[in-house]
Amino acid sequence: MKILVTGGSGFIGKHLLSAATKNHQILAIGRKKPDLPDMNFQFADADLDAPASYSDLIKSWRPEACIHLAWGKLPDYSAGPCLENYQQTINLMQSLADADCKKIFIAGTCFEYGALQGCLDENKYSDNLTLFPATKVGLRLACQAIAKDRKINLLWGRMFYVYGPGQRETSLIPSVINALAMGKEPNLRSPHVINDFIHARDVAEASLGLTESTVDSGVYNLGSGKPMVVSDVVAMIKRLMKRDAPSGCGPDSSVALPGFWSDQSKIMNAIGWTPKISMEQGIIDVLKSKGLL
């Protein structure tokens, strides 16, 4: 399959290219070439802010599918970057439609669930959203309208708390590891919150699996389906790094903890996908990538 990829130089994108180049012809576009010299893919310098820099290329290359992971200027979630990314995706959708691309996967976010709690399936929604997830929801609806009009199979991957080698250093897991490596106690804002952590390699394989499949258009959760308390994740990191866990680190089991996690039924039934990488193995991957194991 000929697959166009955006965001290939990013944290998830590198794992996606690693999986996709094994069986597919890949064209990655962006302003920075992914630093993956051992992988067989084409790269074209393109600015998603300027459709003229890529529209003719897409039309001549004629991709059968696109995996759109790019979302620039993270972790800036303010209005400017949100609106820029929104317009970039709409422009890209139009160019893909003009090139007769019939399948498009777009990265969504679990923050589209807002303040909902517990095990969440794709049919649940929240009207109480901050700007970033509200932009994603609006983008999904706009892309669905374009896809329906142009007969495109649109797959929206609602990604949960993705981690792994190459993640931004200010994110939870790398920041905890960095603090412990310097002999400091991690500064946790919400130690007793439940999150659904999913390794980037699992997310990449799920995204590719959906793109390869013949499933219907729709939203698909990309999570582990396993609730993890943040303080338990920190305790696991400390154990693997052979650091002492402080007393009282774990949550009070008598208290209902806030947070949410993914109902994995839809994607499992659709393509038979389940995550392969355990939380412990994923943390080991991160530690090895930092030379700490």
C-alpha positions in Angstrom: 0.0 0.0 0.0 1.2 3.6 -0.7 0.9 5.5 2.5 1.5 9.2 3.1 2.7 10.0 6.7 2.9 13.3 8.5 4.6 13.7 11.8 7.1 11.0 11.0 9.9 12.7 12.8 7.9 12.9 16.0 7.7 10.7 19.1 5.0 8.4 17.8 5.8 8.9 14.1 9.2 7.2 14.3 7.6 4.1 15.8 5.0 4.3 13.0 7.6 4.5 10.3 9.4 1.5 11.8 6.3 -0.6 11.6 5.0 0.7 8.2 8.2 0.5 6.2 8.2 -3.3 6.5 5.3 -3.9 4.2 4.4 -0.6 2.6 5.6 2.1 0.3 5.9 5.2 2.5 6.2 8.9 1.7 6.8 11.1 4.7 6.3 14.8 4.4 7.3 17.6 6.8 9.9 20.2 7.5 12.3 17.8 9.2 13.4 14.5 7.8 13.0 11.6 10.3 16.4 10.5 11.6 15.9 6.9 10.6 18.8 6.0 8.2 18.1 2.2 8.3 14.5 2.5 7.1 13.3 2.5 3.5 11.0 5.4 2.9 10.8 8.5 0.7 10.8 12.0 2.3 9.7 15.3 0.9 10.3 18.7 2.5 6.8 20.3 2.9 5.2 22.9 5.1 1.7 21.9 6.3 1.0 25.7 6.6 1.5 26.0 2.8 -0.6 23.5 0.8 1.2 24.7 -2.4 4.3 23.0 -1.0 2.8 19.5 -1.1 -0.5 19.5 -3.0 1.0 18.7 -6.5 3.3 16.1 -4.9 0.4 14.3 -3.3 -1.6 14.4 -6.5 1.2 13.0 -8.5 2.2 10.3 -5.9 -1.5 9.3 -5.4 -1.4 7.7 -1.9 -3.9 5.0 -1.2 -3.9 6.0 2.5 -2.6 8.7 4.8 -1.7 8.5 8.5 -1.8 12.1 9.8 0.1 12.3 13.2 1.4 15.9 12.9 0.3 18.5 15.4 2.8 21.3 15.7 4.1 23.5 18.5 3.3 21.0 21.3 3.1 21.4 24.3 1.5 24.8 23.4 -2.2 24.3 23.6 -3.2 27.9 23.2 -5.6 29.3 20.5 -2.9 30.2 17.9 -1.4 26.7 17.5 -4.8 25.0 17.8 -6.2 27.1 15.0 -3.1 26.6 12.9 -3.2 22.8 13.3 -7.0 22.8 12.6 -6.5 24.6 9.3 -3.5 22.5 8.3 -5.5 19.3 8.7 -8.5 20.7 6.7 -6.1 21.7 3.9 -4.4 18.3 3.9 -7.8 16.6 3.8 -8.7 18.6 0.7 -5.4 17.8 -1.0 -5.8 14.1 -0.2 -9.4 14.1 -1.5 -8.3 15.8 -4.7 -5.6 13.0 -5.1 -8.4 10.4 -4.7 -6.9 9.1 -1.5 -9.7 6.9 0.0 -8.4 6.2 3.5 -7.2 8.7 6.1 -6.2 8.0 9.7 -6.0 11.0 12.0 -4.6 11.2 15.6 -7.2 12.3 18.1 -6.8 12.5 21.9 -8.3 11.0 25.0 -8.8 14.5 26.3 -11.9 14.6 24.0 -13.6 12.8 26.9 -13.1 15.9 29.1 -13.8 15.2 32.8 -15.6 11.9 32.3 -14.4 9.1 34.6 -14.2 5.4 34.6 -14.0 3.0 31.6 -14.9 5.0 28.5 -16.1 3.7 25.1 -16.1 5.7 21.9 -19.8 6.7 22.2 -19.3 8.7 25.3 -18.7 12.4 25.0 -18.3 15.6 27.1 -19.4 19.2 26.4 -17.0 20.4 29.1 -13.8 20.7 27.2 -10.7 22.9 27.2 -9.5 24.5 24.0 -7.2 21.7 22.7 -9.7 18.8 22.9 -12.5 21.1 21.8 -10.4 21.9 18.7 -9.9 18.2 18.1 -13.6 17.4 18.3 -14.4 20.2 15.9 -11.7 19.0 13.6 -13.1 15.5 13.7 -16.6 16.7 12.8 -15.3 18.8 9.9 -13.1 16.0 8.6 -16.1 13.6 8.8 -18.1 16.0 6.6 -15.4 16.2 4.0 -14.9 12.4 4.1 -18.6 11.7 3.7 -18.8 14.1 0.7 -15.7 12.7 -1.0 -16.3 9.0 0.0 -13.2 8.7 2.1 -12.8 6.1 4.9 -11.9 8.3 7.9 -10.4 6.6 11.0 -10.0 8.7 14.1 -7.5 7.2 16.7 -8.3 8.6 20.1 -4.9 8.1 21.8 -4.6 7.8 25.6 -1.4 8.5 27.6 1.3 7.6 25.2 4.8 7.0 26.5 8.0 5.4 25.4 11.6 6.2 24.2 11.8 9.7 22.7 8.9 11.2 24.6 9.1 14.9 25.6 11.3 15.2 28.7 8.7 17.3 30.5 6.1 14.5 30.3 5.4 12.4 33.5 7.5 9.3 33.0 10.7 10.9 31.6 10.5 13.7 34.2 10.2 11.1 37.0 13.1 9.2 35.6 15.3 12.3 35.2 14.5 13.5 38.8 15.5 10.1 40.2 18.6 9.9 38.1 19.7 13.2 39.7 18.9 11.9 43.2 15.8 14.0 43.5 12.3 13.2 44.5 9.8 13.6 41.6 7.4 16.5 41.9 4.0 15.0 41.3 1.0 17.3 40.8 -1.6 14.5 40.8 -0.1 11.4 42.3 -3.4 9.6 42.9 -5.0 10.1 39.5 -5.8 7.2 37.3 -4.4 7.3 33.7 -4.3 4.8 30.9 -0.7 4.5 29.7 0.0 3.0 26.3 3.5 2.5 24.7 4.1 4.4 21.5 5.0 1.2 19.6 1.6 -0.3 20.5 -0.1 2.9 19.3 1.9 2.9 16.1 0.9 -0.7 15.4 -2.7 -0.1 16.2 -2.8 3.0 13.9 -1.2 1.0 11.1 -3.5 -1.9 11.7 -6.6 0.2 11.3 -5.2 1.8 8.2 -4.5 -1.6 6.7 -7.9 -3.0 7.5 -11.3 -2.7 5.9 -13.1 -1.4 9.0 -15.8 1.3 8.8 -15.1 5.0 9.4 -15.3 6.0 13.0 -13.6 6.7 16.3 -11.3 4.0 17.8 -9.8 4.1 21.3 -6.0 3.5 21.3 -5.2 2.7 24.9 -4.1 -0.1 27.1 -7.5 -0.6 28.7 -5.7 -0.9 32.1 -6.2 1.8 34.7 -2.9 2.8 36.4 -2.5 5.1 39.4 0.3 7.6 38.9 1.9 6.9 42.2 2.0 3.2 41.3 3.8 4.0 38.1 6.3 6.1 40.0 6.8 3.2 42.5 7.5 0.9 39.6 10.1 3.2 38.1 11.7 3.5 41.5 11.9 -0.3 41.9 13.4 -0.7 38.4 15.9 2.1 39.1 16.6 0.6 42.6 15.5 3.7 44.4 13.6 3.5 47.7 9.9 4.3 47.5 8.8 6.8 50.2 6.4 5.7 52.8 2.8 6.4 52.0 3.4 6.6 48.3 0.4 4.5 47.3 -3.1 5.8 47.3 -5.7 5.2 49.9 -7.7 2.2 48.6 -10.8 3.3 50.4 -11.0 6.5 48.4 -12.5 6.6 44.9 -9.8 7.9 42.6 -10.4 10.3 39.7 -9.4 9.4 36.2 -10.4 7.3 33.2 -9.2 4.5 30.9 -10.0 3.0 27.6 -12.7 0.5 26.7 -10.8 -1.5 24.1 -13.8 -3.6 22.8 -14.3 -1.7 19.5 -10.8 -2.0 18.1 -10.3 -5.5 19.4 -13.5 -6.6 17.7 -12.6 -4.7 14.5 -9.0 -5.8 13.9 -8.2 -8.1 16.8 -5.6 -5.6 18.2 -4.5 -5.6 21.8 -1.4 -3.9 23.3 1.7 -6.1 23.5 3.9 -4.1 25.8 3.4 -4.2 29.6 3.9 -1.1 31.7 7.0 -2.6 33.2 8.6 -3.5 29.9 7.7 -0.1 28.5 9.5 1.6 31.4 12.5 -0.7 30.9 12.5 0.5 27.2 12.6 4.1 28.3 15.4 3.4 30.9 17.5 1.6 28.4 17.1 4.4 25.8 18.5 6.8 28.5 21.4 4.5 29.3 20.0 3.9 32.8 19.7 0.1 32.5 
